[in-house]
Amino acid sequence: MNKPLTFALCLALMTGCGKNDEMKLQKIINMTQEQVWPLNIEAATAYWKGTTTGDPAEYEKYSAINMKITELFSNKETFEQLKEIKERGKVKDSLLQRQLTILYNSFLANQADTAVLNSIIKKSSALEQKYAEYRASFNGKSISDNEVEKILQTSLNNKELEGVWLAHKSIGDAVANDVVELVKLRNEVAKSLGFDNYHTMSLELSGQDPLEISALFDELDSLTRNTFAELKKEMDIAFSKKYRISQEELMPWHYQGRFFQESPQLYPVDLDGYYKGKNLEQLTSDFYKSIGLDVSKIMANSDLYEKPRKNQHAYCIDIDQNGDIRVLANISDNEQWMGTMLHEFGHGVYALGHDDPSNPYFLRNAAHTFTTEAVAQIFGRLSRNPVWMQKMLGLKDEEIEKISDNCNKSLKLQQLVFSRWVQVVYRFEREMYANPDQDLNSLWWNMVEKYQMLQKPAGRNSPDWASKIHLALYPCYYHNYQLGELFASQMHYYIVDKITKTGDYRNESYINNTEIGEWMSEKVFKAGMKYEWNDMIERATGEKLSAKYFAKQFVE
């Protein structure tokens, strides 16, 4: 008789303890939300104003607000309460469990010396401004990144190519010491919290196992190495003829980009020509509308053209987690910017979806940073899709027949070139955080030579790695672009197999199929952070993340 009563009593106590923890957790969530939400809005607004105008006051404001947010998440008493609740493991409500995980990791990341955290914020903000305002000096005048790219893509003058490439790389000398200082400060924070370094901490707190990610990149290296090497030989033969030099004389500035992260013009199809004079805003809006996703509000709030002192890159920002989504771009009427517009507005539609009021505030985000990249990438690829181009640009059948094969080759080349570039960034960053005092200039070129198969310029010993803004300001993020490409291919195969059922994996354009938008909205966007990323992917596509679809699409 006693045993059942004792068991029932224990069960009641356990249930009561669980309910008590859930109530405590909800109070912490409410309190933190009330404090952090308005600060996040202020910070996002200041960042937007700073990057669109170059106003130093906005960067300073952004920095100051981030220090307030850091102070909030540094609260040791709140962290200890979260830690106790987490360790007891009595919270059973799934939405509360997810919010507990997210809040715990956010507080854990800030349980370091506040002075160090504030120093990181100040130095990051100052560095952001340096990158935003920097213009390469070439032939006696300042030129934008778009102008650098144009010269690299169109010039046949070897001296001019070398000169403009070197001019762009000069930013590395201006920022390298600042970047290394930031790396060391980030490592100081990570080690104080029990991690090997900041790279390890960043991956683990975002729900990624560093060993698994490295193993995945090893697998991708193995999958892509030989095919890329064959394509690289094609490039070398073509560029040797184009620039009238031997293959041994080819240098990084001959591959038509600042970093060799975009595919060069290898095949006889002038993709840029098809977008010349086209309204990229209208094309973007019309496409998304055709699949049932309305971007008109995002478009109205965005800043899309070049201005003095404006950030020269592109990004999408969620100002308030309540539907105010904006895109910064610097549109030029070419294929690269068409792809960028489709990409950034892909981020935008994802944000509109996860900002659903039914989602708790701390779950109004993508399941993982790479899942929003995947949505952006699956749409960004369409700027080279021949059927998409035909339908959106009104091209004739005979024109499409003429360019179709080369369009698909171009997309394959782009994916492989980018995949090899990400290998460089991921591995360099991992090693830089493991030992920031090593010879980073040599480390960078060792990676470039191995994975991109580019030749290091003779005697070159400059911090070319620091010319890539992501390494400085968006640390330990870049590998997510490649994980996004894997998920994009997995979604693509699901769409073709389950929704459009065309069987056309090469040319499916999605246009005028609102079921695609509905599926993404329901299964990917609105889910927000309710589920761990691999759980969300399995719910959406029927299986966990796999590299096989990327290989099927671009390697096999």
C-alpha positions in Angstrom: 0.0 0.0 0.0 2.8 2.4 0.9 4.7 2.0 -2.4 1.9 3.3 -4.7 1.2 6.2 -2.3 4.9 7.1 -2.2 5.2 6.9 -6.0 2.1 9.1 -6.4 3.4 11.6 -3.9 6.8 11.7 -5.7 5.1 12.1 -9.0 3.0 14.9 -7.7 6.0 16.6 -6.3 7.9 16.2 -9.6 4.9 17.6 -11.5 4.7 20.5 -9.1 8.4 21.2 -9.4 8.1 21.1 -13.2 5.2 23.5 -13.2 7.0 25.7 -10.8 10.1 25.8 -13.1 7.9 26.5 -16.1 6.3 29.5 -14.3 9.8 30.8 -13.2 11.0 30.4 -16.8 8.0 32.3 -18.2 8.7 35.1 -15.8 12.3 35.3 -16.9 11.2 35.2 -20.6 8.7 38.0 -20.1 11.1 40.2 -18.2 14.0 39.7 -20.7 11.7 40.3 -23.6 10.3 43.5 -22.1 13.9 44.8 -21.7 15.6 43.5 -24.9 12.9 44.0 -27.6 13.0 47.8 -27.6 16.8 47.8 -27.4 17.0 45.4 -30.4 14.8 47.7 -32.4 17.0 50.7 -31.5 20.1 48.9 -32.4 18.8 47.6 -35.7 17.6 51.1 -36.6 20.9 52.7 -35.8 22.8 50.1 -37.8 20.4 50.7 -40.8 21.0 54.4 -40.6 24.7 54.1 -40.2 25.2 51.7 -43.1 22.9 53.7 -45.4 24.4 57.1 -44.6 27.8 56.5 -43.2 26.9 58.8 -40.3 29.5 58.2 -37.4 26.9 59.1 -34.8 24.7 56.2 -35.8 27.6 53.8 -35.5 28.3 55.2 -32.1 24.7 54.8 -31.1 24.6 51.2 -32.4 27.7 50.4 -30.3 26.2 52.0 -27.2 22.9 50.1 -27.5 24.7 46.8 -28.0 26.6 47.5 -24.8 23.3 47.9 -23.0 22.1 44.6 -24.6 25.3 42.9 -23.5 24.8 44.2 -20.0 21.3 42.8 -19.9 22.5 39.3 -21.0 25.4 39.5 -18.6 23.1 39.4 -15.6 24.6 36.6 -13.5 21.6 36.2 -11.2 19.3 35.5 -14.2 21.9 33.2 -15.8 22.1 31.2 -12.6 18.3 30.9 -12.5 18.3 29.7 -16.1 21.1 27.3 -15.4 19.3 25.7 -12.4 16.1 25.3 -14.4 18.0 23.8 -17.3 19.9 21.3 -15.0 16.8 20.2 -13.2 15.3 19.2 -16.6 11.6 19.6 -15.5 10.4 21.9 -18.2 8.2 19.8 -20.5 6.4 22.3 -22.7 8.3 22.2 -26.0 8.0 25.9 -26.7 9.4 26.8 -23.3 12.2 24.2 -23.7 13.3 25.9 -26.9 13.2 29.4 -25.4 15.2 28.0 -22.4 17.9 26.7 -24.7 18.1 30.0 -26.7 18.1 32.2 -23.7 20.6 30.0 -21.8 23.0 30.2 -24.7 22.5 33.9 -25.1 23.3 34.5 -21.4 26.1 32.0 -21.3 27.9 33.8 -24.2 27.8 37.0 -22.1 29.0 35.6 -18.8 32.4 37.1 -19.4 34.1 40.3 -18.2 31.8 43.1 -19.3 34.7 45.4 -20.0 36.0 42.9 -22.5 32.6 42.5 -24.1 32.1 46.2 -24.4 35.6 46.6 -25.9 34.6 44.0 -28.6 31.5 46.0 -29.4 33.3 49.4 -29.6 36.1 48.0 -31.8 33.7 46.1 -34.0 31.6 49.2 -34.6 34.7 51.3 -35.4 35.9 48.6 -37.8 32.5 48.4 -39.4 32.8 52.1 -40.2 36.3 51.6 -41.7 35.1 48.9 -44.1 32.0 50.9 -45.0 33.8 54.0 -45.9 36.9 52.5 -47.5 37.3 53.0 -51.3 40.2 51.6 -53.3 42.6 54.2 -54.7 43.3 53.4 -58.4 44.8 55.6 -61.0 44.6 58.7 -58.8 40.9 58.3 -57.8 38.7 56.5 -55.3 36.6 53.7 -56.8 33.9 51.5 -55.3 33.8 47.7 -55.1 31.4 47.6 -58.0 33.9 49.5 -60.1 36.7 47.2 -59.0 34.6 44.2 -60.0 33.8 45.8 -63.4 37.5 46.3 -64.2 38.4 42.8 -63.1 35.6 41.3 -65.3 36.1 43.4 -68.4 39.7 44.6 -68.8 42.2 42.7 -71.0 45.1 44.8 -69.7 47.3 42.6 -67.4 48.8 45.6 -65.6 45.5 47.2 -65.0 44.1 44.0 -63.6 47.0 43.6 -61.3 46.8 47.2 -60.2 43.1 47.3 -59.4 43.3 43.9 -57.5 46.2 45.3 -55.4 44.3 48.5 -54.8 41.4 46.6 -53.4 43.6 44.4 -51.2 45.1 47.5 -49.6 42.3 47.6 -47.2 43.9 44.6 -45.5 46.8 46.7 -44.4 44.4 49.3 -42.9 42.4 46.8 -40.8 44.5 43.7 -40.2 45.8 44.7 -36.7 42.3 45.6 -35.6 41.0 42.3 -36.8 43.7 40.3 -34.9 43.0 42.3 -31.8 39.3 41.5 -32.1 40.1 37.8 -32.6 42.1 37.7 -29.4 39.4 39.5 -27.4 36.8 37.1 -28.7 39.1 34.2 -27.7 39.5 35.7 -24.2 35.7 35.7 -23.8 35.4 32.1 -25.0 38.2 30.8 -22.8 36.7 32.5 -19.8 33.5 30.5 -20.4 35.3 27.2 -20.7 35.7 26.8 -24.5 38.9 26.2 -26.5 38.4 29.3 -28.5 35.8 31.6 -30.0 35.3 29.5 -33.1 34.4 26.4 -31.1 32.1 28.5 -28.8 30.3 30.1 -31.7 29.5 26.8 -33.4 28.5 25.0 -30.2 26.2 27.8 -29.0 24.5 27.9 -32.4 23.7 24.1 -32.1 26.5 22.8 -34.3 29.2 20.2 -33.4 32.5 21.6 -34.7 33.8 18.0 -35.4 30.7 17.3 -37.5 31.0 20.5 -39.5 34.7 19.8 -40.2 33.9 16.3 -41.2 31.2 17.6 -43.6 33.7 20.1 -45.1 36.1 17.2 -45.6 33.4 15.3 -47.4 32.6 18.3 -49.6 36.3 18.7 -50.4 36.4 15.1 -51.5 33.2 15.4 -53.5 34.2 18.6 -55.4 38.0 18.4 -55.7 38.4 16.5 -58.9 35.5 18.1 -60.7 36.7 21.6 -59.7 40.3 20.7 -60.8 38.9 19.8 -64.3 37.0 23.1 -64.5 40.0 25.0 -63.3 42.0 23.5 -66.2 39.3 24.8 -68.6 39.6 28.2 -67.0 43.4 28.3 -67.2 43.3 27.3 -70.9 40.7 29.9 -71.7 42.3 32.7 -69.7 45.7 32.0 -71.0 44.4 32.7 -74.5 42.2 35.7 -73.3 45.0 37.5 -71.6 47.8 36.3 -74.0 50.0 34.9 -71.3 51.1 31.4 -70.4 49.1 29.3 -67.9 52.0 29.5 -65.5 51.7 33.3 -65.5 48.0 33.4 -64.5 47.5 35.2 -61.2 44.4 35.7 -58.9 43.5 39.0 -60.7 42.9 37.0 -63.9 39.9 35.2 -62.5 37.5 38.1 -62.8 36.8 38.9 -59.1 38.3 40.2 -55.9 38.3 36.8 -54.2 37.5 34.2 -56.9 34.2 33.5 -55.0 32.0 34.1 -58.1 32.3 32.1 -61.3 34.2 33.9 -64.0 32.9 34.3 -67.6 34.0 31.0 -68.9 31.1 30.0 -71.2 30.0 31.9 -74.3 26.9 33.4 -72.8 26.7 37.1 -71.7 24.4 36.8 -68.7 24.9 40.4 -67.8 23.6 41.4 -71.2 20.2 40.0 -70.6 19.8 42.1 -67.5 21.1 45.3 -69.1 18.5 48.1 -68.7 16.1 45.8 -66.8 14.2 46.9 -63.6 15.6 44.5 -61.0 13.2 45.7 -58.4 10.2 44.8 -60.6 11.6 41.5 -61.6 12.2 40.6 -57.9 8.7 41.7 -56.9 7.0 39.9 -59.8 8.8 36.6 -59.2 8.0 36.4 -55.5 4.4 37.4 -56.2 4.1 34.5 -58.7 4.9 32.0 -56.0 2.5 33.6 -53.5 5.0 35.6 -51.5 4.4 39.4 -51.3 7.6 41.5 -50.9 6.0 44.9 -51.6 6.4 46.1 -48.0 10.0 45.0 -47.9 10.7 46.7 -51.2 9.2 50.0 -50.0 11.3 50.0 -46.9 14.6 49.2 -48.6 17.6 51.2 -49.8 18.8 49.7 -53.1 21.2 52.0 -54.9 24.7 53.4 -54.5 25.3 56.5 -52.4 28.5 58.1 -51.1 29.6 56.6 -47.8 26.9 53.9 -47.9 27.9 50.3 -47.1 28.9 48.8 -50.5 27.6 45.3 -49.7 24.1 43.8 -49.5 22.1 42.5 -46.5 18.6 42.0 -45.2 17.7 43.2 -41.7 14.7 42.5 -39.5 14.2 45.7 -37.6 11.6 44.7 -35.0 10.8 41.0 -35.3 7.3 42.2 -36.2 7.3 42.7 -39.9 9.6 45.7 -40.6 12.1 44.0 -42.9 14.5 45.9 -45.1 17.2 45.2 -47.7 20.3 47.2 -48.3 21.8 46.8 -51.8 23.8 48.7 -54.4 22.0 47.6 -57.6 23.7 47.6 -61.0 21.8 46.1 -64.0 23.8 42.8 -64.2 23.3 39.2 -63.4 25.2 39.3 -60.1 22.9 41.9 -58.7 19.8 40.1 -60.0 21.0 37.1 -58.1 21.7 39.3 -55.1 18.2 40.8 -55.1 16.6 37.4 -55.3 18.9 36.3 -52.5 18.3 39.1 -50.1 14.5 39.1 -50.6 14.7 35.4 -49.9 15.9 36.4 -46.4 13.1 38.9 -46.3 10.3 36.5 -47.0 11.7 34.1 -44.4 11.8 36.9 -41.8 8.2 37.9 -42.6 7.1 34.3 -42.0 8.9 33.7 -38.7 7.7 37.1 -37.4 4.3 35.5 -37.1 2.6 36.9 -34.0 1.8 33.4 -32.8 5.5 32.7 -32.4 7.0 33.7 -29.0 9.4 36.6 -29.4 12.6 34.6 -28.8 11.5 32.1 -31.5 11.0 34.7 -34.2 14.1 33.9 -36.1 15.3 31.3 -38.6 15.8 27.7 -37.3 19.5 28.4 -37.9 21.5 31.1 -39.7 22.2 28.6 -42.5 18.5 27.8 -43.1 17.7 31.4 -43.9 20.8 31.4 -46.2 19.4 28.3 -47.9 16.1 30.1 -48.7 18.1 33.1 -50.0 20.3 30.8 -52.1 17.6 28.6 -53.7 16.1 31.8 -55.1 19.4 33.5 -55.8 20.4 30.7 -58.2 17.5 31.6 -60.5 19.3 34.5 -62.1 21.2 31.9 -64.2 18.3 29.5 -64.8 17.4 29.6 -68.5 13.7 28.9 -68.0 13.4 31.5 -65.3 15.2 34.0 -67.6 12.9 33.2 -70.5 9.7 33.7 -68.5 10.8 36.7 -66.5 12.7 38.5 -69.3 10.5 37.4 -72.2 13.2 35.6 -74.2 12.3 33.7 -77.3 12.5 29.9 -77.5 15.4 29.9 -80.0 17.4 32.2 -77.7 16.9 29.9 -74.7 17.8 26.9 -76.8 21.1 28.7 -77.7 22.1 29.6 -74.1 20.4 26.8 -72.0 23.4 24.5 -71.8 25.9 27.2 -71.0 23.5 28.7 -68.4 23.5 25.3 -66.6 27.2 25.0 -66.9 27.6 28.5 -65.5 25.5 27.6 -62.5 27.5 24.4 -61.9 30.7 26.4 -62.2 29.4 29.0 -59.7 28.5 26.4 -57.2 31.8 24.7 -57.4 33.8 27.9 -57.4 31.9 29.1 -54.3 32.2 25.8 -52.6 36.0 25.8 -52.9 36.1 29.5 -51.7 34.1 28.6 -48.6 36.7 25.8 -47.9 39.3 28.5 -47.7 37.4 30.9 -45.4 36.1 28.1 -43.0 39.5 26.5 -42.6 41.4 29.7 -42.3 39.0 31.1 -39.7 39.2 27.9 -37.7 43.0 28.0 -37.7 43.1 31.7 -37.0 41.1 31.4 -33.8 43.1 28.3 -32.8 46.3 30.5 -33.0 46.0 34.2 -34.0 49.7 34.7 -33.5 50.8 32.5 -36.4 51.7 33.8 -39.8 48.2 34.5 -41.0 49.4 35.8 -44.4 51.1 32.5 -45.2 48.2 30.5 -43.8 45.8 32.4 -46.1 47.8 31.7 -49.2 48.4 28.1 -48.3 44.6 27.7 -48.1 44.0 29.6 -51.3 46.6 27.5 -53.2 45.2 24.2 -51.9 41.5 24.7 -52.2 41.1 27.3 -55.0 44.2 26.2 -56.8 45.3 29.8 -57.4 48.9 30.9 -57.6 50.3 33.2 -54.9 51.9 36.3 -56.5 55.7 36.1 -56.1 56.9 37.7 -52.9 53.4 38.6 -51.7 53.3 39.0 -47.9 50.3 41.2 -47.1 47.2 40.6 -45.0 45.0 39.8 -48.0 42.7 37.7 -45.7 41.7 40.9 -43.9 40.1 42.4 -47.1 37.2 39.9 -46.6 34.8 41.8 -44.3 33.2 38.6 -42.9 36.4 37.5 -41.2 36.4 40.7 -39.2 32.8 41.5 -38.5 30.7 38.4 -39.0 33.0 35.8 -37.3 32.5 32.1 -37.6 29.5 32.5 -39.9 30.8 31.9 -43.4 30.5 28.1 -43.4 26.8 28.5 -43.0 26.6 29.8 -46.6 27.8 26.3 -47.8 25.5 24.5 -45.4 22.7 26.7 -46.9 23.6 25.5 -50.4 23.2 21.9 -49.2 19.8 22.6 -47.8 18.8 24.7 -50.9 19.5 21.7 -53.1 17.6 19.4 -50.7 14.6 21.8 -50.9 15.0 22.0 -54.7 14.7 18.2 -55.1 11.7 18.2 -52.7 9.9 20.9 -54.8 10.5 19.1 -58.1 9.6 15.7 -56.7 6.6 16.6 -54.5 5.2 19.9 -55.7 5.9 20.7 -59.3 6.5 17.1 -60.2 8.2 18.1 -63.5 11.2 15.9 -63.0 13.2 18.8 -64.4 15.9 19.2 -61.8 18.1 21.4 -64.1 15.6 24.0 -65.3 12.7 24.1 -62.8 12.0 27.8 -62.3 9.2 27.7 -59.7 7.4 30.6 -61.4 3.6 30.8 -61.0 3.4 28.0 -58.5 1.9 29.4 -55.3 2.1 25.9 -53.7 5.8 26.5 -53.4 5.3 29.6 -51.3 2.7 28.0 -49.2 4.9 25.0 -48.5 7.9 27.2 -47.5 5.7 29.5 -45.4 4.1 26.6 -43.5 7.0 24.2 -43.1 10.1 26.5 -43.1 9.2 30.1 -42.4 6.5 30.1 -39.7 8.3 27.3 -37.8 10.8 30.0 -36.8 13.0 28.5 -34.0 10.4 26.2 -32.6 12.5 23.2 -33.6 16.2 22.5 -33.8 17.4 23.0 -37.3 17.7 19.4 -38.3 14.3 18.6 -36.9 12.8 21.4 -38.9 14.5 20.2 -42.1 13.2 16.7 -41.5 9.7 17.9 -40.9 9.9 20.0 -44.1 11.6 17.6 -46.5 11.2 14.2 -44.9 14.9 13.7 -44.0 17.7 15.4 -42.2 20.3 17.6 -43.9 22.3 15.7 -46.5 25.1 16.6 -48.9 23.8 14.1 -51.5 21.4 16.5 -53.2 24.1 19.1 -53.7 26.3 16.5 -55.2 23.5 15.2 -57.5 22.8 18.7 -58.7 26.3 20.1 -59.2 28.9 17.3 -59.1 27.5 14.1 -60.6 
